[in-house]
Amino acid sequence: MSRFRYAQSLRLRILAVALMPLLLAVGLFAVYFTQRSVNEMEESLQRQGQDSANHLADAIAFDLFSNNLPPVKRLLDYERSLRHIEAAAVTDGSNWLLISGNARALPALTGRAPLPRWRQGALLHFTQSIHLPAPTESDPYLGPPAFVGPDHYLIVSLSRAPIDATRKQVGLAAAGTALITTLFALLLAWRLSGRLSRPLVAITNTVADLANGNLAERTPETSLGEIGLLARGVNRMAFALEENQRNLTLRIEEATAELRGQKQAAEAAVLAKSRFLASASHDLRQPLHALTLLVAALREQVTKGEAARLAQHIEASASAMESLLNALLDLSKLDAGVVEAHPACFSINRVFNQVAGQFQPVAEARGIRLRFAASSLWSKSDPVLVERMLANLVSNALRYTERGGVLVGARRVGKSGIRVEVRDSGKGIPHEFQAHIFEEYFQLENPERHRDKGLGLGLAIVARLANLIGSRVQVRSEPGKGSCFWFQLARCEAAPDQPETPAPTFSLPLENALVAFIDDDEAILAAMVEVFDHWNVALAAGEDAEQVRAELRALGRVPDLILCDYRLRDGHTGIEAVQLLRDAFGADIPAALLTGDTAPVTIRAIQASHLPVLHKPLKPAKLRAFLSHLLADSAARQSSAKQSSP
């Protein structure tokens, strides 16, 4: 222990002898030469400022008196540039009469005569009086005197930057000298302290390994004294850290397993919710589809009296339920990932016109102004999805606006962006709810869940559509001041006008067709039979594909079209039923699916079959138009095939 103390004491003495005199000398040298240089520069600036003030005051007196200001300004500019003056100005003590240079470098005027010289921050100011004699005779070539009254002053402002630069240079020189001296002293100390540094380096390396996560590392305990105690303390610390890490790892694994279980439970809950919504949607759509068909048939037979009024109310209620179920279907399609964006260059104004035609009657019925600002912009995005987003936002704005109006517009953003906005004068949205309005089923003012206010899915669908086209819908709102929703699109150049090619028309009356219809719901079968009988369309209907196939064979006729429900009994699907009938009567028979199922799995399966699909509930007029269009397309393909064959 005594040898260690002696070695340490000797090392401290050597370091003190090597470093202290040199550091002290460098410090005194730096202080002396810095102060001397600063004083010399200070005196030089004082002389320069006073000489400039005296010289300029004498030089500008006559021109200033003669109201000949341009030469005065040129002289001030020249002197300022020549002597590196920050600013030179003429004042009467209250106002600046003429300024050359940086006006912010001049001092504030107080109305009294300024001091001959003073310092203000990083500036030095010098003052010289300008004594202007009163003119004794009139000179027609001289203008009226510019200044009459007390003496005026010339103020010259110089920067102290040269002083700071000198101080910096001397400081750098002193630092360089100190650095060289310190390096020399450190080299000497290094050579004398080799034995002391090795165990410290070993301890340092061990600590670094521990910091990098290698908790099994230990330092050799070969030294005595304080360094030995330090090495043993580091080893004890490493052992404690290793134990703590082992315990922490066990706790993390337990917490991870618990979180994994909670995640699986949450995913199961979401899946159960989706299954419930899909099942509920299917179970509701089935009777609603039959109700819609029967009500349509009833409306055509009953046109007057109380029965007609009741039929109208029933149809309105069925339409309201259909709108709510369609919102669920849209959300299910987006969740299933079957909706894809197809970007194209389209006119913003065309989308505005389409949405305006859809909602102008609604706005007029409610006494609300709905205005679309004409736009010449073109966007590169999916026009169908953009129209749907805009329609949902306009519908939402009209629903929550009781008076005033709704304004829809678009403007440029940056070099290649378009910002589409929907502004309303409604009640506004409180700040604490603005982060939740894009969530599913969230509504601010519908505690009674009134059907006229929807399900709270419109903005959730807009948010998903915006994400699908690579955008994001945002909102800005103040309670009582209305709301503004917006999203951004990419801009493109306007496409040249192209003449529209009229679509070919084919005559194939639906009355002459035979439709094969499959549905395992007896109510829907009865309703479809009623509707098709009213249309005078032959219908081969049944609860499964085998029954319909047998009926067709009994008729001895190939169906012109196959219409089938997707979900059939015993786990069979409409895709299988269509394939069975096509195998029996011909693969080119046009076919379509009907479904009330909104489950993502069902939507993806129908998408993969490439069969057209109609979602229940379905109005008879839409069904008839769809069937006519499907038969017309089939006839067009057959006609084209006959013309191309030799």
C-alpha positions in Angstrom: 0.0 0.0 0.0 2.9 2.4 0.8 4.5 1.7 -2.6 1.3 2.5 -4.3 0.9 5.8 -2.4 4.5 6.7 -3.1 4.1 6.0 -6.8 0.9 8.0 -6.9 2.4 10.9 -5.0 5.5 10.9 -7.4 3.2 10.9 -10.4 1.2 13.8 -9.1 4.5 15.8 -8.5 5.7 15.1 -12.0 2.5 16.1 -13.5 2.4 19.3 -11.4 6.0 20.2 -12.3 5.4 19.6 -16.0 2.0 21.2 -16.4 1.6 24.0 -13.9 4.4 26.4 -15.0 3.6 25.9 -18.7 -0.1 26.5 -18.2 0.5 29.5 -16.0 2.9 31.0 -18.6 0.4 30.5 -21.4 -2.4 32.0 -19.3 -0.3 35.1 -18.5 0.8 35.4 -22.1 -2.7 35.2 -23.4 -4.1 37.8 -20.9 -1.3 40.3 -21.5 -1.2 40.2 -25.3 -5.0 40.0 -25.5 -5.5 43.1 -23.3 -2.7 44.9 -25.1 -4.1 44.2 -28.6 -7.7 45.1 -27.5 -6.5 48.4 -26.0 -4.6 49.3 -29.2 -7.6 48.5 -31.4 -9.9 50.5 -29.1 -7.6 53.6 -29.3 -7.5 53.2 -33.1 -11.2 53.0 -33.4 -11.6 56.0 -31.2 -9.3 58.1 -33.3 -10.9 56.9 -36.5 -14.4 57.7 -35.3 -13.5 61.2 -34.0 -11.5 62.0 -37.2 -14.4 60.9 -39.4 -16.9 62.9 -37.4 -14.8 66.1 -37.4 -14.0 65.8 -41.1 -17.5 65.1 -42.3 -19.0 67.8 -40.1 -16.8 70.4 -41.8 -17.2 69.0 -45.3 -21.0 68.9 -45.4 -21.8 72.2 -43.6 -22.1 74.4 -46.7 -24.1 71.9 -48.8 -26.4 71.2 -45.9 -27.0 74.9 -45.4 -27.6 75.4 -49.1 -30.2 72.5 -49.2 -28.0 70.7 -51.6 -28.5 67.3 -50.1 -27.3 64.9 -52.9 -23.6 65.9 -52.5 -24.0 65.5 -48.7 -25.4 62.0 -49.2 -22.6 61.1 -51.6 -19.9 62.4 -49.3 -21.4 60.4 -46.4 -21.5 57.2 -48.5 -18.0 57.7 -49.7 -16.6 58.3 -46.2 -18.6 55.3 -44.9 -17.2 53.0 -47.6 -13.7 54.3 -47.3 -13.4 54.0 -43.5 -15.7 51.0 -43.0 -18.2 53.0 -41.0 -21.5 51.2 -40.0 -23.6 54.3 -40.3 -23.3 58.1 -40.6 -26.3 60.4 -40.1 -27.3 64.1 -39.6 -29.8 64.9 -36.8 -31.3 67.8 -35.0 -31.5 65.9 -31.8 -35.1 64.8 -32.3 -35.3 63.5 -35.9 -32.9 62.0 -38.4 -32.5 64.3 -41.3 -30.1 62.3 -43.5 -28.9 58.6 -43.0 -26.1 56.7 -44.8 -25.6 53.0 -44.1 -27.3 50.7 -41.6 -30.0 52.7 -39.8 -30.3 50.0 -37.1 -26.7 50.8 -36.1 -27.7 54.4 -35.1 -28.6 55.2 -31.5 -32.1 56.2 -30.3 -32.8 59.9 -30.3 -33.9 61.5 -27.0 -34.5 65.1 -28.1 -31.4 66.3 -26.2 -27.9 67.0 -27.5 -26.1 63.6 -27.8 -22.8 62.9 -26.0 -19.5 63.5 -27.8 -18.8 59.8 -27.7 -20.2 56.7 -26.1 -20.5 52.9 -26.4 -23.7 51.0 -27.1 -23.4 47.3 -27.2 -21.1 46.3 -30.1 -21.1 49.9 -31.5 -19.1 53.1 -30.8 -20.9 56.4 -31.5 -19.2 59.7 -32.2 -20.9 63.1 -32.3 -19.8 66.4 -33.9 -21.8 69.6 -34.0 -22.5 71.2 -37.4 -22.7 75.0 -36.9 -24.7 76.5 -39.7 -24.4 80.3 -40.1 -27.5 82.2 -41.1 -27.4 83.5 -44.7 -26.7 87.3 -45.0 -27.7 87.8 -48.6 -30.1 86.2 -51.0 -28.8 84.1 -53.8 -31.2 83.2 -56.6 -29.2 80.1 -57.5 -29.5 78.7 -54.0 -32.6 77.1 -52.6 -34.2 78.1 -49.3 -32.1 77.1 -46.3 -32.8 73.5 -45.4 -32.4 73.9 -41.7 -33.2 76.9 -39.4 -32.8 76.8 -35.7 -30.4 75.2 -33.3 -27.2 73.4 -34.2 -27.3 70.1 -35.9 -25.2 67.1 -35.3 -23.3 64.5 -37.3 -23.3 61.0 -35.7 -20.8 58.4 -36.8 -21.3 54.7 -35.7 -18.4 52.2 -35.8 -18.6 48.5 -35.1 -16.4 46.9 -32.5 -16.0 43.8 -34.6 -12.3 44.5 -35.2 -11.8 44.4 -31.4 -13.6 41.1 -31.2 -11.6 39.7 -34.1 -8.3 40.7 -32.4 -9.4 39.1 -29.2 -10.3 35.9 -31.1 -7.0 35.8 -32.9 -5.0 36.3 -29.8 -7.2 33.7 -28.0 -6.6 31.2 -30.8 -2.8 31.8 -30.6 -2.9 31.2 -26.8 -5.0 28.1 -27.3 -2.6 26.7 -29.8 0.3 27.3 -27.5 -1.5 25.8 -24.6 -2.4 22.8 -26.8 1.2 22.2 -27.8 2.4 22.6 -24.3 -0.3 20.2 -22.9 0.5 17.6 -25.5 4.2 17.7 -24.6 3.3 17.4 -20.9 0.9 14.6 -21.5 3.4 12.7 -23.5 5.8 12.9 -20.6 3.2 11.8 -18.2 2.2 8.9 -20.4 5.7 7.5 -20.4 5.8 7.8 -16.6 2.4 6.3 -15.9 2.4 3.1 -18.0 2.0 0.8 -15.0 -0.9 2.8 -13.7 -2.8 3.0 -17.0 -2.9 -0.7 -17.8 -5.3 -1.8 -15.1 -7.4 1.3 -15.7 -7.7 0.4 -19.4 -8.7 -3.1 -18.5 -11.5 -1.8 -16.2 -12.6 0.7 -18.9 -12.8 -2.1 -21.5 -14.8 -4.2 -19.1 -17.2 -1.4 -18.4 -17.6 -0.8 -22.2 -18.4 -4.5 -22.8 -21.0 -4.3 -20.0 -22.5 -1.3 -21.7 -22.7 -3.2 -25.0 -24.7 -6.0 -23.3 -21.9 -8.5 -22.7 -22.7 -8.9 -19.0 -20.6 -12.1 -18.6 -17.4 -10.0 -19.0 -15.2 -9.6 -15.9 -12.0 -7.6 -15.3 -8.8 -9.2 -13.8 -8.3 -8.4 -10.1 -4.5 -8.1 -10.2 -4.0 -4.6 -8.8 -3.9 -3.5 -5.2 -5.2 -0.3 -3.5 -8.0 1.8 -4.9 -7.7 0.4 -8.5 -8.1 -3.1 -7.1 -11.1 -2.1 -5.1 -12.5 -0.5 -8.3 -11.9 -3.7 -10.3 -13.7 -5.8 -7.6 -16.6 -3.3 -7.5 -16.9 -3.5 -11.3 -17.1 -7.3 -11.2 -19.8 -7.2 -8.4 -21.7 -4.7 -10.5 -21.5 -6.9 -13.6 -22.8 -9.9 -11.6 -25.7 -7.8 -10.3 -26.5 -6.6 -13.8 -26.4 -10.1 -15.2 -28.9 -11.3 -12.6 -31.2 -8.3 -13.2 -31.1 -8.9 -16.9 -32.0 -12.6 -16.4 -35.0 -11.5 -14.2 -36.0 -8.8 -16.7 -35.9 -11.2 -19.6 -38.3 -13.5 -17.8 -40.6 -10.7 -17.0 -40.5 -9.5 -20.6 -41.3 -13.0 -21.9 -44.3 -13.2 -19.5 -45.5 -9.7 -20.5 -45.1 -10.6 -24.2 -47.1 -13.8 -23.8 -49.8 -11.8 -22.0 -49.9 -9.1 -24.7 -50.0 -11.8 -27.4 -53.0 -13.3 -25.7 -54.7 -9.9 -25.5 -53.9 -9.3 -29.2 -55.4 -12.6 -30.1 -58.4 -11.9 -28.0 -58.8 -8.5 -29.7 -58.4 -10.0 -33.2 -61.0 -12.7 -32.3 -63.3 -10.0 -31.1 -62.9 -8.0 -34.3 -63.4 -11.2 -36.4 -66.5 -12.1 -34.3 -67.8 -8.6 -34.9 -67.2 -8.9 -38.7 -68.9 -12.3 -38.7 -71.8 -10.9 -36.7 -72.3 -7.9 -39.0 -72.0 -10.2 -42.1 -74.5 -12.6 -40.7 -76.8 -9.9 -39.5 -76.6 -8.1 -42.8 -77.3 -11.4 -44.8 -80.2 -12.3 -42.5 -81.7 -8.8 -42.8 -81.1 -8.5 -46.6 -82.9 -11.7 -47.4 -86.4 -10.7 -46.1 -85.8 -7.1 -47.1 -85.1 -8.2 -50.7 -88.3 -10.2 -50.8 -90.1 -7.2 -49.2 -88.7 -4.8 -51.8 -89.8 -7.1 -54.7 -93.3 -7.6 -53.2 -93.8 -3.9 -52.5 -92.8 -3.0 -56.1 -95.3 -5.5 -57.4 -98.0 -4.1 -55.0 -97.3 -0.5 -56.0 -97.9 -1.4 -59.7 -101.2 -3.0 -58.8 -102.4 -0.5 -56.2 -102.3 3.1 -57.5 -105.0 4.8 -55.5 -106.6 5.1 -52.1 -105.3 4.3 -48.7 -103.7 1.1 -49.9 -101.5 3.1 -52.3 -100.5 5.4 -49.4 -99.5 2.5 -47.2 -97.6 0.9 -50.0 -95.7 4.1 -50.5 -94.8 4.3 -46.7 -93.6 0.7 -46.8 -91.5 1.3 -49.8 -89.9 4.4 -48.1 -89.0 2.4 -45.0 -87.6 -0.4 -47.1 -85.5 2.2 -49.0 -84.1 3.7 -45.8 -83.1 0.2 -44.5 -81.5 -0.5 -47.9 -79.4 2.6 -47.6 -78.1 1.6 -44.2 -77.3 -1.9 -45.3 -75.5 -0.6 -48.4 -73.2 1.5 -46.1 -72.3 -1.7 -44.3 -71.6 -3.4 -47.6 -69.3 -0.6 -48.7 -67.3 -0.8 -45.5 -67.1 -4.6 -45.8 -65.7 -4.3 -49.4 -63.0 -1.9 -48.2 -62.1 -4.2 -45.3 -62.0 -7.2 -47.7 -59.5 -5.4 -49.9 -61.4 -6.1 -53.1 -61.8 -2.4 -54.0 -58.8 -1.3 -56.2 -57.9 2.2 -57.4 -57.6 2.8 -61.1 -55.9 6.1 -61.6 -56.7 8.2 -64.7 -56.5 11.8 -65.7 -59.9 13.4 -65.2 -61.5 16.8 -64.9 -62.4 18.0 -61.4 -65.2 20.0 -62.8 -66.8 16.9 -64.3 -66.9 15.2 -60.8 -68.3 18.4 -59.3 -71.1 18.4 -61.9 -72.0 14.7 -61.2 -72.1 15.3 -57.4 -74.1 18.5 -57.9 -76.7 16.7 -60.0 -77.0 14.1 -57.2 -77.4 16.5 -54.2 -78.9 19.8 -55.6 -82.5 18.4 -55.2 -81.7 17.4 -51.6 -80.3 20.8 -50.8 -83.2 22.7 -52.4 -85.7 20.5 -50.4 -84.0 21.5 -47.2 -83.6 25.2 -48.1 -79.8 25.1 -48.1 -77.5 26.7 -50.7 -75.2 24.1 -52.3 -72.6 25.7 -54.6 -69.8 24.1 -56.6 -67.0 26.5 -57.6 -66.1 25.9 -61.2 -62.6 24.5 -61.7 -60.3 24.0 -64.7 -58.0 21.6 -62.8 -57.4 18.0 -63.8 -56.3 15.3 -61.4 -54.5 11.9 -61.8 -56.5 9.6 -59.5 -59.5 7.3 -59.5 -62.5 9.4 -60.6 -65.0 6.9 -59.3 -63.5 6.8 -55.8 -63.0 10.5 -55.7 -66.6 11.1 -56.7 -67.7 8.7 -53.9 -65.5 10.5 -51.3 -66.9 13.9 -52.4 -70.5 12.6 -52.4 -70.1 11.3 -48.8 -68.6 14.6 -47.6 -71.3 16.6 -49.3 -74.0 14.3 -47.9 -72.5 14.7 -44.4 -72.3 18.5 -44.7 -76.0 18.7 -45.8 -77.1 16.4 -43.0 -75.6 18.6 -40.3 -76.3 22.1 -41.8 -79.6 23.6 -40.8 -79.2 27.0 -42.4 -76.7 28.8 -44.6 -75.0 26.7 -47.3 -72.3 24.3 -48.4 -69.5 25.3 -50.7 -67.3 22.8 -52.7 -64.2 23.9 -54.4 -60.7 22.9 -55.5 -57.4 24.9 -55.6 -53.8 24.3 -56.4 -51.4 23.3 -53.7 -47.6 23.5 -54.4 -46.3 22.5 -57.8 -48.3 19.4 -58.4 -51.2 19.1 -55.9 -54.9 19.8 -55.7 -56.8 20.5 -52.5 -60.5 19.6 -52.7 -62.5 21.3 -49.9 -66.1 20.9 -48.6 -67.1 23.8 -46.4 -70.4 24.1 -44.5 -72.1 26.6 -42.1 -73.3 23.9 -39.8 -72.9 23.5 -36.0 -69.3 22.6 -36.1 -67.4 19.8 -34.3 -66.0 20.2 -30.8 -62.2 19.8 -30.7 -62.3 16.8 -28.4 -64.3 14.8 -30.9 -62.5 15.7 -34.1 -60.1 12.8 -33.7 -63.0 10.3 -33.5 -65.3 11.4 -36.3 -63.6 9.1 -38.8 -64.2 6.0 -36.6 -66.9 3.5 -37.4 -70.4 4.1 -36.0 -69.3 7.4 -34.3 -72.0 10.1 -34.3 -72.1 13.4 -32.4 -75.8 14.2 -32.2 -77.7 11.0 -32.7 -78.2 9.3 -29.3 -81.5 8.0 -30.4 -79.9 6.4 -33.5 -82.4 8.0 -35.9 -82.2 6.3 -39.3 -82.3 9.6 -41.1 -78.8 10.4 -39.7 -77.3 7.2 -41.0 -75.0 4.7 -39.1 -72.0 6.9 -38.7 -70.1 5.1 -41.5 -69.9 7.9 -44.1 -66.7 9.5 -42.8 -65.2 6.1 -42.0 -65.7 5.1 -45.7 -64.2 8.4 -46.8 -61.1 7.8 -44.7 -60.6 4.4 -46.1 -61.1 5.6 -49.7 -58.6 8.4 -49.2 -56.0 5.9 -47.9 -56.8 3.7 -51.0 -55.9 6.5 -53.4 -52.9 7.6 -51.4 -54.4 10.6 -49.8 -55.7 11.6 -46.3 -58.9 13.4 -45.4 -58.6 16.1 -42.8 -60.9 18.5 -40.9 -60.9 21.9 -39.4 -63.9 23.0 -37.4 -65.0 25.4 -34.7 -68.3 24.9 -32.8 -70.9 27.3 -34.1 -68.8 28.3 -37.1 -69.1 25.3 -39.4 -66.6 22.8 -40.7 -64.2 22.3 -43.5 -63.2 18.8 -44.8 -60.4 18.5 -47.4 -58.2 16.0 -49.1 -55.4 16.3 -51.7 -55.0 14.8 -55.2 -52.2 14.8 -57.7 -52.5 17.3 -60.6 -52.1 16.4 -64.3 -52.4 18.2 -67.6 -55.8 18.5 -69.2 -56.5 15.7 -71.6 -57.6 16.6 -75.2 -61.3 16.4 -75.9 -62.3 13.1 -77.4 -65.6 12.5 -79.2 -67.7 10.0 -77.3 -68.3 6.7 -79.2 -72.0 5.8 -79.0 -72.5 2.4 -77.3 -73.9 -0.3 -79.6 -77.5 -1.2 -79.0 -78.9 -4.6 -79.3 -82.6 -5.5 -79.4 -83.3 -8.5 -77.2 -86.6 -8.1 -75.3 -86.6 -9.5 -71.8 -90.1 -10.8 -72.3 -88.8 -13.4 -74.7 -86.1 -14.7 -72.4 -86.0 -17.7 -70.0 -84.3 -17.0 -66.7 -83.0 -19.7 -64.4 -83.3 -18.5 -60.8 -81.9 -20.3 -57.7 -82.5 -19.2 -54.1 -83.1 -21.2 -50.9 -85.4 -18.6 -49.4 -89.0 -19.4 -50.1 -90.2 -15.8 -49.6 -87.7 -14.6 -52.2 -88.7 -17.3 -54.6 -92.4 -16.3 -54.3 -91.5 -12.7 -54.7 -89.4 -13.3 -57.8 -92.1 -15.4 -59.3 -94.6 -12.6 -58.7 -92.3 -10.0 -60.3 -91.3 -12.1 -63.3 -94.9 -13.0 -64.0 -95.8 -9.3 -63.9 -93.0 -8.7 -66.5 -94.2 -11.7 -68.6 -90.8 -13.3 -68.3 -90.4 -17.1 -68.2 -88.8 -18.2 -65.0 -87.4 -21.6 -64.0 -87.0 -21.2 -60.2 -85.9 -23.6 -57.5 -84.1 -23.9 -54.2 -81.0 -25.7 -55.6 -79.3 -26.2 -58.9 -80.4 -29.8 -59.4 -84.1 -28.8 -59.1 -83.7 -26.0 -61.6 -81.7 -28.2 -64.0 -84.6 -30.8 -63.9 -87.2 -28.2 -64.5 -85.2 -26.8 -67.5 -84.8 -30.3 -69.0 -88.6 -30.8 -68.5 -89.2 -27.6 -70.5 -86.7 -28.7 -73.1 -85.1 -25.2 -73.3 -81.7 -23.7 -72.6 -81.9 -20.7 -70.2 -80.9 -17.3 -71.6 -79.6 -16.2 -68.2 -78.7 -17.7 -64.8 -79.5 -15.7 -61.7 -78.4 -17.4 -58.4 -78.1 -16.5 -54.7 -74.5 -16.9 -53.4 -75.2 -18.7 -50.2 -77.3 -21.9 -50.6 -78.2 -24.8 -48.4 -75.8 -27.5 -47.2 -72.7 -25.2 -47.6 -73.1 -24.9 -51.4 -72.5 -21.6 -53.2 -74.0 -19.9 -56.2 -70.6 -20.2 -58.0 -71.0 -24.0 -57.9 -74.7 -23.8 -59.0 -73.8 -21.6 -62.0 -71.0 -24.0 -63.0 -73.5 -27.0 -62.7 -76.0 -25.3 -65.0 -73.3 -24.2 -67.5 -71.9 -27.7 -67.6 -75.5 -29.0 -68.4 -76.6 -26.4 -70.9 -73.6 -24.4 -72.2 -70.6 -22.5 -70.9 -71.5 -19.3 -72.6 -74.7 -18.7 -70.8 -74.5 -15.3 -69.0 -74.8 -15.6 -65.3 -74.9 -13.3 -62.2 -75.0 -13.7 -58.5 -77.3 -12.2 -55.8 -76.1 -11.9 -52.2 -76.9 -10.3 -49.0 -73.6 -11.5 -47.4 -71.1 -8.7 -46.6 -68.4 -10.8 -45.1 -64.9 -10.0 -46.5 -64.3 -13.7 -47.3 -67.5 -13.8 -49.4 -66.7 -10.6 -51.2 -63.2 -11.9 -52.1 -64.7 -15.3 -53.3 -67.2 -13.5 -55.6 -64.4 -11.3 -56.8 -62.3 -14.3 -57.7 -65.1 -15.9 -59.7 -65.3 -13.0 -62.1 -69.1 -13.2 -62.0 -71.2 -10.0 -61.8 -72.9 -9.5 -58.5 -76.0 -7.7 -57.3 -76.4 -7.0 -53.6 -79.7 -7.5 -51.8 -82.0 -5.8 -51.3 -82.6 -5.0 -55.0 -85.3 -2.9 -56.5 -87.1 -4.6 -59.4 -86.4 -1.7 -61.8 -82.6 -2.1 -61.2 -82.9 -5.9 -61.5 -84.7 -5.6 -64.9 -82.2 -3.1 -66.2 -79.3 -5.3 -65.1 -80.8 -8.4 -66.7 -81.5 -6.6 -70.0 -77.9 -5.2 -70.0 -76.5 -8.7 -69.3 -78.5 -10.3 -72.2 -77.5 -7.4 -74.5 -73.8 -8.0 -73.8 -74.2 -11.7 -74.4 -76.0 -11.0 -77.7 -73.2 -8.6 -78.7 -70.5 -11.1 -78.1 -72.3 -13.8 -80.0 -72.9 -11.5 -82.9 -69.2 -10.5 -82.9 -68.1 -14.1 -82.8 -70.3 -15.0 -85.9 -68.9 -12.1 -87.9 -65.3 -13.0 -87.1 -65.8 -16.7 -88.0 -65.0 -17.7 -91.7 
